[in-house]
Amino acid sequence: MHIAIITAGGAGMFCGSCMQDNSLAKALVEQGNEVSLIPTYTPIRVDQQNVSDDKVYLGGVNLYLDHTIPFWHRLPRGMVSWLDHPRVLRVASSLGIENDASRLGSLTLAMLQGSIGSMRREYQELVEHLVKEVQPDIIIFSNALLSGVMPLLREQFTGPVFCLLQGDDLFLDQLAEKYRQLAISSVAVHARLFDLFLTHTEFYADYMSEYLSVDIKSFRQIPLSIDLPDELHSPEEHSIREASSIPRIGYFARIAPEKGLLNLVQAVNLLYESGLEVELYAGGYLGKAHHDYMRQIEKECALPEDCFRYIGSPGSQKEKLEFMQGLDIFSVPALFLEPKGLYLLEAMSQGVPVAQPAHGSYLELIESTGGGLLSKPGSIEDLARILRQLLESPKERLEMGVQAQTAIKDKHTSCHAAQRLVEICNEFNQANRGVGFNS
């Protein structure tokens, strides 16, 4: 079976959806399938082997110029194609390519017009590449915001097309009010052209079914997954840390208000002010737009200077997992309804229990793994309560760490996700054509 996965680059930052797409593609290949992982907007950035194609389609610079310069889309493709070179797009990303949804309303609507708007040239090139060169059995878009291409694609491709939803609502909801509902309505119209929708949790399937007015029967789940290293950090190693060491709480996600680092700092402040010694280490991508937010966090943190540290954004999975191995508890108390939570699997794979608000995907992930405790959403005091409970019970932390690590090995690897996706593809094909795909 040949699967084409259309993924969206994160403008130079590590992106959970990109990493999930890349790991899924790699696992599918290892199981004997042919896979084309096709990046759009910008090259993807991942912390493991990158298996995506070299060429980027719907290049972000050309899309922007199509939208802002009236004659740009009329120029011969040969004159502008150099702007889609990965090296050029990486430079543009490093200079601060705009990815703030609140400022991208007009451009988003133009992209959703796809084949009938000023960006038709770019969309036509992607469709021709898929239909004439790649010739896949199935196409999977990992981003509903790419759905502007669907009307044009449906004119030329008769095979099944799925959409993997991984947080599209988060972007759409941040658009300026005058663009938001128009964009949501446009995605909802294009959604009718997909054959199936994929999510990582039942919660998100229910949520997006209502959000896009799509029948819940069109949704299937594949497990949220990670690539496990050859050797895993034993949870028992956390229990033999020197008795004099200060317990360490960790955070690893994008540094942005909606991810909840400030909430975690405030909960840790309560622990410290009640007499508990604790360290807080934070890692993750920090964009220019959130430098003031980070300064606010540093100002509000009540811990001694050497007990709070921002470690930056490690460039490899090995460095990231080594950071997590030094933690006693992990927490990313996001304020929104998280559709994935990949960082939880990464921490739990190293035997580290987690403390999360009881909403979004967190409920299903913790139910599936047994790897943490849940607090009342939005409550700093209740987050502090479950952090204290874990800090004061090393035995409970160890039991959770062992249970979670085992569950991830048994249910949440990229191999499991790839197997489930192939099952879904074959089930769909058998139901609609009477035969399965050939692996």
PyMOL commands that set and color helices and strands:
alter all, ss='L'
color gray80, all
select helices_A, chain A and resi 16-30+60-68+72-74+77-84+86-94+101-103+105-116+120-134+144-156+168-173+177-191+202-211+216-218+235-240+257-259+261-273+288-300+305-307+317-325+342-349+362-369+380-391+394-411+414-433
alter helices_A, ss='H'
color red, helices_A
select strands_A, chain A and resi 2-8+34-40+138-141+161-164+196-199+219-221+248-252+279-283+308-310+329-330+354-357+372-375
alter strands_A, ss='S'
color yellow, strands_A
deselect
rebuild
show_as cartoon
